[in-house]
Amino acid sequence: MPLYGRSMVYAVCLVAGLGIVFEGYDQGVMSGVNISPSYIDLMKIGNGATGEITKPLKQGGLVSIYYLGTLFGCLMGGAVSDKIGRKKAILFGGLWGLFGFSLQAAAQNANWMLCARVLGGIGTGSITAVIPVWGSELVAHDVRGGVMAFEMTINFVGISVSYWLEYLLAMINDGHTQVRWRFPLGFQMVFLLLLMVTIPFMPESPRWDIGNGHRERGRKTLAVFRSRGDINHPDVIAEYEEIIAAVELEAEYPARTYFHMVTGSKSGDLHLGRRTFLACWLQIMQAWTGVTSVVVYAPTLFRLAGFSPHKADLLTGFQNLVTTFSTIITIFTVDRFGRRPLLLVGSVGQSISFFILGALSKVAADKHSSSIGAAAGSFVFVYDFVFATTWLVVPWVYPTEIFPLAIRAKGNAFGIVGWSLGCGSVSLAAPSMFGKLGPNGFYIHAVFNLFAMACVYFFYPETACRTLEEIDLLFASKSPFVWDEEKRFRELSLEHSNLIRGAHEIGKLADIEKTDAVHVETQVDTADKKD
């Protein structure tokens, strides 16, 4: 029985979830690997018998080198996706992932592991760059955030699965086995294989199809999601014609390369350079708000708060579950309340959590107080709740919304570049940061959250429940400040309510005329009358 409408949206969520659960598992698996005695001895980063890490920089390097691979992988995946299609690009990334993860599970020394981590990262980066774009281009604009929130819930399911699997394996011979870390590293291939088996049976992005000569197939896909298969439904016709108009305009649009996106060259009032920076920087900020430290080094953080190694490991598993269930809330709030409110409120809550966590952890360590240590540990859970309901989802959905159709996968790739840079830098810095500063290391994340709040307030406009054409108008302002962008958006919306071509038309006129904003608006009015 064929699936239509909401049922098809659920199917997309589940298949996309396989790619996201795999990414979450892969990100979280190193928290248990890092403390495995056999791994510590084999990689020569410390004393496996005591669990003491004598080379924290090397330990951090083995974790963070993975994000170098994701950085290259996301750029490859974005380019491949725009060239051959979303589904084929996912399979392309899957092959890299299988190769890299099999090598990780068989690693015999640190150099071997470093190479395997890079190769696995290429696969993860490729898949993660494409999956969100594929999903956002299939579903309607008013549920994009909810779909991504579901995927992020699945993401933390993967993190939790990786942790509890390693926790159970640690009970075998008190954790002094190679199975404790080799099996979890190999097990992640199960999710990857499931994704590669199911993705060929799913529809291709209708926007990619329409933009690459498969217009009839793209229209049928729109009909499946919007009108139970009726290709002549008014909603299907309207959306199909909007996509056709965008494709025809972008056929002569020169700014399509990564160079154009980074520099903003030849993009006129589209301001691609601004959008690229916003997508990348938002993901970097997400990592430095503290989540990477909590996910990868949670057992260490609980030990800093004064808990025994066993209790620290147990609490890490429970805090992952708290984050997983808390993410469900975002499914119902991210589209209703918007992106900006969640980020602003989340920054404040996360900052307060880390300030209190740092203070209580310091007191607990100085006074050797288990009760104060328990109070400190509770604020890790508070942080998890706040993060899961605010900052977890928005940095992943935002880059899928703010780029033009022709370069959307490449644009989202820059979000993954930011994720790679953010997670990689935190993973590299965290062992030394907390090793030298102890509980005072929490204050670094606390202060950064306040800085992130200021960045969002000044530079990140609201995108929730706005069509892609409206978002193009939103970035037409020459000023990067939110209030100027919103003002310009209101002006263009009132004056050109039927301008479905958005900022593509404005950017072309700006390049041709090279005049002030008033003259540009006059030219748009003239173009409208001719149409």
Solvent accessible surface area in square Angstrom, and as a share of the most:
residue,aa,sasa,rsa
1,M,216,0.97
2,P,90,0.57
3,L,86,0.43
4,Y,58,0.22
5,G,16,0.16
6,R,162,0.59
7,S,52,0.34
8,M,23,0.10
9,V,25,0.14
10,Y,122,0.46
11,A,17,0.13
12,V,0,0.00
13,C,11,0.06
14,L,115,0.57
15,V,16,0.09
16,A,0,0.00
17,G,3,0.03
18,L,37,0.18
19,G,1,0.01
20,I,1,0.00
21,V,11,0.06
22,F,0,0.00
23,E,2,0.01
24,G,0,0.00
25,Y,0,0.00
26,D,1,0.00
27,Q,19,0.09
28,G,1,0.01
29,V,0,0.00
30,M,2,0.01
31,S,5,0.03
32,G,4,0.03
33,V,0,0.00
34,N,4,0.02
35,I,35,0.18
36,S,0,0.00
37,P,15,0.09
38,S,23,0.15
39,Y,0,0.00
40,I,0,0.00
41,D,79,0.41
42,L,51,0.25
43,M,1,0.00
44,K,144,0.61
45,I,0,0.00
46,G,21,0.20
47,N,67,0.35
48,G,2,0.02
49,A,82,0.64
50,T,100,0.58
51,G,35,0.34
52,E,103,0.46
53,I,50,0.25
54,T,81,0.47
55,K,104,0.44
56,P,49,0.31
57,L,114,0.57
58,K,69,0.29
59,Q,15,0.07
60,G,0,0.00
61,G,19,0.18
62,L,2,0.01
63,V,3,0.01
64,S,14,0.09
65,I,45,0.23
66,Y,1,0.00
67,Y,6,0.02
68,L,79,0.39
69,G,0,0.00
70,T,0,0.00
71,L,33,0.17
72,F,107,0.45
73,G,0,0.00
74,C,0,0.00
75,L,47,0.23
76,M,65,0.29
77,G,0,0.00
78,G,0,0.00
79,A,37,0.29
80,V,34,0.19
81,S,0,0.00
82,D,22,0.12
83,K,158,0.67
84,I,70,0.36
85,G,0,0.00
86,R,3,0.01
87,K,37,0.15
88,K,126,0.53
89,A,0,0.00
90,I,0,0.00
91,L,54,0.27
92,F,59,0.25
93,G,0,0.00
94,G,0,0.00
95,L,114,0.57
96,W,77,0.27
97,G,0,0.00
98,L,39,0.19
99,F,111,0.46
100,G,0,0.00
101,F,0,0.00
102,S,46,0.30
103,L,49,0.24
104,Q,0,0.00
105,A,21,0.16
106,A,44,0.34
107,A,0,0.00
108,Q,93,0.41
109,N,69,0.35
110,A,14,0.11
111,N,110,0.56
112,W,91,0.32
113,M,0,0.00
114,L,59,0.29
115,C,85,0.51
116,A,0,0.00
117,R,3,0.01
118,V,36,0.21
119,L,38,0.19
120,G,0,0.00
121,G,0,0.00
122,I,18,0.09
123,G,0,0.00
124,T,0,0.00
125,G,0,0.00
126,S,0,0.00
127,I,1,0.00
128,T,2,0.01
129,A,0,0.00
130,V,0,0.00
131,I,0,0.00
132,P,1,0.01
133,V,0,0.00
134,W,0,0.00
135,G,1,0.01
136,S,17,0.11
137,E,3,0.01
138,L,1,0.00
139,V,4,0.02
140,A,34,0.26
141,H,74,0.33
142,D,73,0.38
143,V,47,0.27
144,R,12,0.04
145,G,0,0.00
146,G,11,0.11
147,V,12,0.07
148,M,7,0.03
149,A,0,0.00
150,F,53,0.22
151,E,1,0.00
152,M,1,0.00
153,T,12,0.07
154,I,37,0.19
155,N,6,0.03
156,F,7,0.03
157,V,51,0.29
158,G,0,0.00
159,I,3,0.02
160,S,7,0.04
161,V,56,0.32
162,S,0,0.00
163,Y,6,0.02
164,W,59,0.21
165,L,38,0.19
166,E,4,0.02
167,Y,27,0.10
168,L,108,0.54
169,L,22,0.11
170,A,23,0.18
171,M,121,0.54
172,I,89,0.45
173,N,103,0.53
174,D,119,0.62
175,G,0,0.00
176,H,92,0.41
177,T,30,0.18
178,Q,90,0.40
179,V,78,0.45
180,R,23,0.09
181,W,0,0.00
182,R,41,0.15
183,F,97,0.40
184,P,0,0.00
185,L,0,0.00
186,G,17,0.16
187,F,60,0.25
188,Q,0,0.00
189,M,45,0.20
190,V,66,0.38
191,F,29,0.12
192,L,0,0.00
193,L,90,0.45
194,L,85,0.42
195,L,0,0.00
196,M,28,0.13
197,V,95,0.55
198,T,45,0.26
199,I,0,0.00
200,P,67,0.42
201,F,169,0.70
202,M,21,0.09
203,P,29,0.18
204,E,17,0.08
205,S,0,0.00
206,P,1,0.00
207,R,31,0.11
208,W,24,0.09
209,D,0,0.00
210,I,1,0.01
211,G,32,0.31
212,N,67,0.34
213,G,67,0.64
214,H,79,0.35
215,R,95,0.35
216,E,96,0.43
217,R,120,0.44
218,G,0,0.00
219,R,50,0.18
220,K,109,0.46
221,T,11,0.06
222,L,1,0.00
223,A,1,0.00
224,V,39,0.22
225,F,14,0.06
226,R,52,0.19
227,S,17,0.11
228,R,167,0.61
229,G,34,0.32
230,D,66,0.34
231,I,53,0.27
232,N,100,0.51
233,H,63,0.28
234,P,97,0.61
235,D,85,0.44
236,V,0,0.00
237,I,58,0.29
238,A,52,0.41
239,E,31,0.14
240,Y,33,0.13
241,E,101,0.45
242,E,58,0.26
243,I,8,0.04
244,I,23,0.12
245,A,22,0.17
246,A,16,0.13
247,V,25,0.14
248,E,101,0.45
249,L,27,0.13
250,E,3,0.02
251,A,76,0.59
252,E,137,0.61
253,Y,16,0.06
254,P,72,0.45
255,A,0,0.00
256,R,88,0.32
257,T,66,0.38
258,Y,52,0.20
259,F,134,0.56
260,H,26,0.12
261,M,0,0.00
262,V,90,0.52
263,T,75,0.44
264,G,20,0.20
265,S,39,0.25
266,K,125,0.53
267,S,3,0.02
268,G,25,0.24
269,D,13,0.07
270,L,1,0.01
271,H,36,0.16
272,L,0,0.00
273,G,17,0.16
274,R,39,0.14
275,R,0,0.00
276,T,7,0.04
277,F,122,0.51
278,L,4,0.02
279,A,0,0.00
280,C,21,0.13
281,W,57,0.20
282,L,0,0.00
283,Q,1,0.01
284,I,29,0.15
285,M,0,0.00
286,Q,8,0.04
287,A,1,0.01
288,W,48,0.17
289,T,0,0.00
290,G,0,0.00
291,V,14,0.08
292,T,0,0.00
293,S,1,0.01
294,V,3,0.02
295,V,7,0.04
296,V,3,0.02
297,Y,13,0.05
298,A,1,0.00
299,P,2,0.01
300,T,57,0.33
301,L,3,0.01
302,F,0,0.00
303,R,86,0.31
304,L,41,0.21
305,A,1,0.00
306,G,50,0.48
307,F,40,0.17
308,S,53,0.34
309,P,82,0.52
310,H,116,0.52
311,K,117,0.50
312,A,0,0.00
313,D,22,0.11
314,L,57,0.28
315,L,42,0.21
316,T,1,0.00
317,G,0,0.00
318,F,94,0.39
319,Q,2,0.01
320,N,5,0.02
321,L,59,0.29
322,V,52,0.30
323,T,1,0.00
324,T,11,0.07
325,F,136,0.57
326,S,8,0.05
327,T,0,0.00
328,I,69,0.35
329,I,75,0.38
330,T,0,0.00
331,I,47,0.24
332,F,145,0.61
333,T,25,0.14
334,V,0,0.00
335,D,24,0.13
336,R,193,0.70
337,F,112,0.47
338,G,3,0.03
339,R,1,0.00
340,R,38,0.14
341,P,58,0.36
342,L,19,0.09
343,L,1,0.00
344,L,40,0.20
345,V,102,0.59
346,G,0,0.00
347,S,0,0.00
348,V,62,0.36
349,G,20,0.20
350,Q,0,0.00
351,S,2,0.02
352,I,93,0.47
353,S,2,0.01
354,F,1,0.00
355,F,79,0.33
356,I,61,0.31
357,L,2,0.01
358,G,0,0.00
359,A,45,0.35
360,L,46,0.23
361,S,0,0.00
362,K,79,0.33
363,V,58,0.33
364,A,3,0.03
365,A,46,0.36
366,D,88,0.45
367,K,143,0.61
368,H,167,0.75
369,S,28,0.18
370,S,94,0.61
371,S,81,0.52
372,I,46,0.23
373,G,1,0.01
374,A,50,0.39
375,A,43,0.33
376,A,0,0.00
377,G,3,0.03
378,S,50,0.32
379,F,48,0.20
380,V,2,0.01
381,F,45,0.19
382,V,63,0.36
383,Y,2,0.01
384,D,5,0.02
385,F,97,0.40
386,V,25,0.14
387,F,3,0.01
388,A,0,0.00
389,T,17,0.10
390,T,8,0.05
391,W,0,0.00
392,L,7,0.03
393,V,0,0.00
394,V,0,0.00
395,P,0,0.00
396,W,11,0.04
397,V,2,0.01
398,Y,2,0.01
399,P,1,0.01
400,T,2,0.01
401,E,1,0.00
402,I,1,0.00
403,F,3,0.01
404,P,3,0.02
405,L,19,0.10
406,A,23,0.18
407,I,0,0.00
408,R,6,0.02
409,A,0,0.00
410,K,33,0.14
411,G,0,0.00
412,N,2,0.01
413,A,0,0.00
414,F,19,0.08
415,G,1,0.01
416,I,1,0.01
417,V,14,0.08
418,G,0,0.00
419,W,4,0.01
420,S,2,0.02
421,L,80,0.40
422,G,0,0.00
423,C,3,0.02
424,G,11,0.10
425,S,46,0.30
426,V,1,0.00
427,S,0,0.00
428,L,75,0.37
429,A,36,0.28
430,A,1,0.01
431,P,17,0.11
432,S,30,0.20
433,M,21,0.10
434,F,9,0.04
435,G,64,0.62
436,K,173,0.73
437,L,80,0.40
438,G,13,0.13
439,P,15,0.10
440,N,58,0.30
441,G,0,0.00
442,F,0,0.00
443,Y,69,0.26
444,I,67,0.34
445,H,0,0.00
446,A,0,0.00
447,V,87,0.50
448,F,36,0.15
449,N,0,0.00
450,L,75,0.37
451,F,101,0.42
452,A,0,0.00
453,M,59,0.26
454,A,40,0.31
455,C,15,0.09
456,V,0,0.00
457,Y,109,0.41
458,F,77,0.32
459,F,72,0.30
460,Y,2,0.01
461,P,0,0.00
462,E,37,0.16
463,T,0,0.00
464,A,14,0.11
465,C,60,0.36
466,R,42,0.15
467,T,43,0.25
468,L,32,0.16
469,E,39,0.18
470,E,62,0.28
471,I,1,0.01
472,D,9,0.04
473,L,10,0.05
474,L,0,0.00
475,F,0,0.00
476,A,3,0.02
477,S,7,0.05
478,K,128,0.54
479,S,29,0.18
480,P,55,0.34
481,F,74,0.31
482,V,11,0.07
483,W,119,0.42
484,D,49,0.25
485,E,0,0.00
486,E,31,0.14
487,K,114,0.48
488,R,32,0.12
489,F,22,0.09
490,R,133,0.48
491,E,59,0.27
492,L,2,0.01
493,S,38,0.24
494,L,153,0.76
495,E,91,0.41
496,H,4,0.02
497,S,103,0.67
498,N,108,0.55
499,L,10,0.05
500,I,73,0.37
501,R,54,0.20
502,G,0,0.00
503,A,0,0.00
504,H,13,0.06
505,E,17,0.08
506,I,1,0.01
507,G,3,0.03
508,K,63,0.27
509,L,20,0.10
510,A,16,0.12
511,D,54,0.28
512,I,120,0.61
513,E,51,0.23
514,K,152,0.64
515,T,60,0.35
516,D,92,0.48
517,A,40,0.31
518,V,110,0.63
519,H,67,0.30
520,V,6,0.03
521,E,37,0.16
522,T,70,0.41
523,Q,48,0.21
524,V,2,0.01
525,D,54,0.28
526,T,57,0.33
527,A,26,0.20
528,D,32,0.17
529,K,174,0.74
530,K,167,0.71
531,D,123,0.64
